[in-house]
């Protein structure tokens, strides 16, 4: 398998007023095509920064990030836009669907930016929504969907432009355990089916087991790279987990309500 | 992003925030509407002035020059000793040489006695230079105007012959003369009948005993024996070469009776008359009244008309003539004063209206900034999933431009409504604003407020432009947002 990303001595420093914060110290890494990666670390470890650099949302202070041999830090804003349109998909922790658009329209959005004709992009989006199991809910607005459903819409949106790499930033952070596994199964299966590279950012060690390779990030450096299971927990493990949860959580219903829906719904 | 998608997204966002969009639109609507109304008042006044000039034949290129009487006079600079300034042929030549002057002609008015068959007419004849008549701006009904060397030629107006009356019964009055309707049967047909002018008539007037009776001057002898009375008088036959069609409003006011002849002919008649009177005076010491009127051969004129090539030159030429020491009057002066006053008022009103437009612009900017702030996360997401900087910019610019244009459309509607109301209901207050002009407006069926298609177009363009300008900063701000900060921003 070929190399997708190649990072060499990447350093990222944020300026917070007069203080300098070293988000990434000295990172050298390679990501291969078609594999599933997990960037594991605590909050503030630099894992999200790494993700943003890979997505071309930020530029490294020093060092280089090559995508298929091309240095991202040398690209213009326009080229970066084309890079994002053509090669990457993004799944956010808080779904970040546009509240004014229906599920279908949200999924078509990346295609709209790519200037795809209406008929073609709607066909692609409906196919994608069917793939995430929301074939009959395409007409709904985000606030009419549960958290899990919203995340599935966002999943469809990330996959719809057939990217080579999918970034998932704490994709299950707002979901309950059961939905988390569903979501993780779905996202990893879809990536594997399409032979896409998936890079998941999380602080959850259980989720990290879905990855082929777990990259632990700590204080801006790579602490270790280990092999993951490449799959989620087995049936028995899940049942065990459920029982444990039910006894602990005094029978509360799983939290599907999401206090973190995108704002801006007021008139 | 395709234009159609940008547009559809933009409308969704506006509809989503109905109340806020509506309130912002309201601001633009009021601003645009009031500007249109204010301009429409000005347009209506301008149209009224133009109509007035046309109606009253106030030719903007005409200057009337009068002699300056001597003595103390009250002027703009206080009491001043003025030198007497007569208008002679040389002065007329000098007027002609002023740059911008097309022509200048002295005007000379004489009461002449006309006769055609058994009918008589006393009429005022205006003597002008033949070549000048054409340039004076009179509308020829048919025929031609005067020509050089046509001493016995005359140009009538369409109602000149209404002055003929039958003097055999002693009444010196033609009731037709005061009739302002169009078809009045006249006694004389100027195309068929021979018309003679009797001059050197002082003897004729002197020998009669005049008094006043019903309906005007009457000959106390009751009756005029045409053969006997006219036989000793000198006369010549005139050739009516053309007829002038005066403007409608002049006809309404009883005009349209002017007669023009070559000024040289009139001068000659005058001289002969003076000659006779001088002889008479020598014979008859007891008739001092006429000697006072006829004071030697006339070499000065009481009235000269100067025409400029364009109305832009008129004021300047008038000033030059004034500096030569003559009195001037030109319709342009009055109109310009009126207009200036009107303009001042309109500018003030438009400035007030402009303030509301500025407020509307600020309002749009405010709405858009709120919108950008509120949609920070959305903007970030769009950028991450592939929106280009220009997509984001277009989205917000279009949104504010649409607010501007929609507000403009509503404003045009509002203005049309108000304009309709103003034109169809008598609003005293507005009449007062349009000083003087509404009288004419009402008479001529004019309007108080005039909204032309180009005004609507202009208003829409301005409203759209204001939207665009107001949206510029918010849109720029949106493109500058860091996608990351926008997403994280919770």
HADDOCK unambig.tbl for C-alpha pairs under 7 A between the chains (distance, minus, plus):
assign (segid A and resid 57 and name CA) (segid B and resid 483 and name CA) 7.00 0.50 0.50
assign (segid A and resid 57 and name CA) (segid B and resid 484 and name CA) 6.97 0.50 0.50
assign (segid A and resid 78 and name CA) (segid B and resid 388 and name CA) 6.93 0.50 0.50
assign (segid A and resid 81 and name CA) (segid B and resid 386 and name CA) 5.70 0.50 0.50
assign (segid A and resid 81 and name CA) (segid B and resid 387 and name CA) 6.80 0.50 0.50
assign (segid A and resid 81 and name CA) (segid B and resid 388 and name CA) 5.64 0.50 0.50
assign (segid A and resid 84 and name CA) (segid B and resid 384 and name CA) 6.97 0.50 0.50
assign (segid A and resid 84 and name CA) (segid B and resid 385 and name CA) 6.49 0.50 0.50
assign (segid A and resid 84 and name CA) (segid B and resid 386 and name CA) 5.31 0.50 0.50
assign (segid A and resid 85 and name CA) (segid B and resid 385 and name CA) 6.59 0.50 0.50
assign (segid A and resid 85 and name CA) (segid B and resid 386 and name CA) 4.49 0.50 0.50
assign (segid A and resid 89 and name CA) (segid B and resid 385 and name CA) 6.85 0.50 0.50
assign (segid A and resid 90 and name CA) (segid B and resid 385 and name CA) 6.73 0.50 0.50
assign (segid A and resid 96 and name CA) (segid B and resid 381 and name CA) 6.65 0.50 0.50
assign (segid A and resid 98 and name CA) (segid B and resid 378 and name CA) 6.29 0.50 0.50
assign (segid A and resid 100 and name CA) (segid B and resid 12 and name CA) 6.70 0.50 0.50
assign (segid A and resid 100 and name CA) (segid B and resid 13 and name CA) 6.81 0.50 0.50
assign (segid A and resid 100 and name CA) (segid B and resid 16 and name CA) 6.81 0.50 0.50
assign (segid A and resid 110 and name CA) (segid B and resid 385 and name CA) 5.70 0.50 0.50
assign (segid A and resid 110 and name CA) (segid B and resid 386 and name CA) 5.86 0.50 0.50
assign (segid A and resid 112 and name CA) (segid B and resid 1 and name CA) 5.68 0.50 0.50
assign (segid A and resid 113 and name CA) (segid B and resid 1 and name CA) 4.50 0.50 0.50
assign (segid A and resid 113 and name CA) (segid B and resid 386 and name CA) 5.97 0.50 0.50
assign (segid A and resid 113 and name CA) (segid B and resid 387 and name CA) 5.46 0.50 0.50
assign (segid A and resid 114 and name CA) (segid B and resid 1 and name CA) 6.36 0.50 0.50
assign (segid A and resid 115 and name CA) (segid B and resid 1 and name CA) 5.01 0.50 0.50
assign (segid A and resid 115 and name CA) (segid B and resid 2 and name CA) 5.64 0.50 0.50
assign (segid A and resid 264 and name CA) (segid B and resid 374 and name CA) 5.31 0.50 0.50
assign (segid A and resid 264 and name CA) (segid B and resid 375 and name CA) 5.93 0.50 0.50
assign (segid A and resid 267 and name CA) (segid B and resid 16 and name CA) 6.81 0.50 0.50
assign (segid A and resid 267 and name CA) (segid B and resid 17 and name CA) 4.35 0.50 0.50
assign (segid A and resid 267 and name CA) (segid B and resid 18 and name CA) 6.66 0.50 0.50
assign (segid A and resid 267 and name CA) (segid B and resid 19 and name CA) 6.52 0.50 0.50
assign (segid A and resid 267 and name CA) (segid B and resid 20 and name CA) 6.56 0.50 0.50
